[in-house]
Amino acid sequence: MFTAFIMICSMSIADGCMELRDVRGPYEARSVCKERVDEMVHSMIPVIPPDSDIKWKCVHNPIQNPGVNT
């Protein structure tokens, strides 16, 4: 299972960076997680400062409860 994260860093952000964690996942495949990262970044474009550096990751985590978003 994979959870999507994005980190946006900019001189315009008070603390320098902000990290956002997806609340829809986790996802069975890393490729599906990456699709979600792309969707998250696209939805943030209107509020991301122009000088931003955007990083992403899909963190592998074992699922403890049944039920998977795909």
N, C-alpha and C positions, 0 to 999 in steps of 0.2 A: 504494500500500500504506500502511496506517495501523497504528501501534502505540499501544496504550492505556496511559495513565498516570493515576494518582490521587495527589493530595497531601493529606495529613491534617495539619492544624496545630492545636495545642492547648497550653495552659499545662501540661497534664499530661505532655506528651512532653518527654523530657530535652533534645533539641536544638531543640524548638519545632515542628518539622515532620518528617514522613517521606514520602518519595516511593516509590511502588510502581509497577513496570513489569510489564506483562503478559508472561507467558512462552509463551502459546499462539499469539499472532499471528505475523506481521502479517495484516491483513485487507484484502480488496480494496476495500471500501466504508466510508466514514466512518460510515454508519448502523450497520453491523455492529460496528465498533469501539465506538461509543457503547453498543450493547447489551452488549458485554463490560465496559465501564466500569460500567454499572449492576449487572451480575452481581458484579463485584469489590467494589463498595461494599456491596452486600447481604450478601456473605459476610463482610465485615469488621465489620458492625454490632455483634456481641457484644463486640468488643475496642476499638471506637472510643470515646474519652472523650466524655462528654455535651456538653462545651463546644467540640467540634471544629468547625473550618471545613474543608469538603471541596471541593477543586477537582479538575477533570479536564481532560484534553486527549487528543486523538487526533493524533499527530504523523505527518505525511506523510513517507514515506521511500521512495526508489526501491528496488525489489527487485533483488537481484543474482543470486539463485539461483532456479530454478524451484521451484514447490511453494507452495501458498497455502492458508491456513486460511480457510474461509468460514463 
